[in-house]
Amino acid sequence: MYTLFDIPGLTIAHDPAKNWLHVTWRGEHNEESSVAGCAMILNKVRQTQSAAILNDSSQSFDGWGEIVRWIAQEFFHALADNGVEAIAWVNSHNWPARVDTERVLSYTTRPLVDTFEDAESAYSWLLTVATVK
């Protein structure tokens, strides 16, 4: 696994054997930092042509607030348009973030997204649904 991007609130790594991105969100994020993080994820998807994302928000302390619909209807569609087939989303331990994740999923039509309580379960699920290229 190779780290592609690393700042205090966000790490993006690539697993070339599976062609997945591993994204880890940490701490508090506002609309600006969340959108910037999403832009970086999309950039790395394009760079690596990754087919799946393990999105670990377990260390995130806040919700997605006002950008819930944007994530589901704009960002996720852009990921799908760039080849992402599946996203395994590890839930935050923070209640507002969990509520916002459920709100995102209620608006999501593509790609395939499911939530998990731990990274191991998310990883196992991705093995069953994502295409290794």
N, C-alpha and C positions, 0 to 999 in steps of 0.2 A: 504494500500500500504506500502511496506517495502523497505527501501533503502538498496541495496546490495553492492554498491560501490559509493564512492563520493570523487572526487578530484576536484581542481579548474576548470578544463576544461571538466569534464565528470561526469555525475551522472547516475547511473543505479538503477532503482527501479522495484520491482515486484508487480503486482496486482494478488494475488492468486485466487481471485474470477473469474477473466477472464483468468487467466494464460497468461498474457501479460507482456512483459518488457516495461518500459517507459525509454527511453534513452534521455538524454539532453546533447547536445554538447554546450560548451560556449567558446568564445574567439578564439584565433588563434591556429591552429594545423599545424604541419609539417608532413612529411611522417612518421617519427618515432612515433610521438604521435598518429597519426591516426591509424596506424597498431596496436599499443599497445592497443588503445581503442577498436578496432574491436576484438582483441584477448580476451579482457575482456568481451565484449558482448557475444562472442561465448561461453566462459566459463560459463557465467551466464545462457545462453540458455540451455546448457547441465545440469547445476545444477538444474534449475527450470523446465526443459522440457517445456518451453514456446512455444506457438503456434503462437504468433504474437508479433510485435514490433511497438511501437509508437516512431519513431525516430525524435526528435525535434532538428532541426538544426537552428532554428530561431535566436539564439544568437551566431552563429558561424560567424567569420569574414573573413574566407578565404575559398578557394576551396580545392578540393581533389587532384588537380594537377596530379602528375605522377602515382597515384595509382587508377585512375578511372577504368581501365580495371580489375585490381586486385580485387577491391570491387565487381564489377558486376560478374566476372567470377570465382573468388575463394571464397571470403568471403560470398557472398550471396548464392552460391551453398553449402558451408559448413553449413550455417544457415538452408537451406532447407533440407539438409541431416540429420540435427538434429531436424527436426520437425517443423520448422518455416514455416507457410503457407502464411503469409502476413506481409508486412511492410508498414506502413503509414508514409511517410516522410514529415515533416513540413519544408517547404523551408526556407532558410536563407534570411535575409533582405539584405545581401551582394551580389552584382551582380556576382563576380567571383565564389562564392560558388554555386549560382543558376545555372550558366552555367555548372559547373562541375557535379551538380546533374543531369541535363538533359543528360549529357554525360554518366553518370553511367547508367541511365535508358535505353539509346540507346543500351547498351551492355547486359542488364539484360534479362535472360530467365526464371529464377526462384529464389526465390518464387515470388508471386504476389506482386508488388510494385506500389504505386501511391503517388503522391505529393499533398500537400495541403498548403494553405496560413496560416492556424491557427490550433492549437491543437484540438479545438473542432470539426472541420470538419474531421480531421484525426481520432479522437476517434469515431465519428459517423460512418465513413466508416468501421473501423475495426469491429464494432458491427455487420455489415452486411456481412462481408466476413470471419471472423476468427471463428474457432470452439472453443467453451469453453469446456475444458476437465475436 
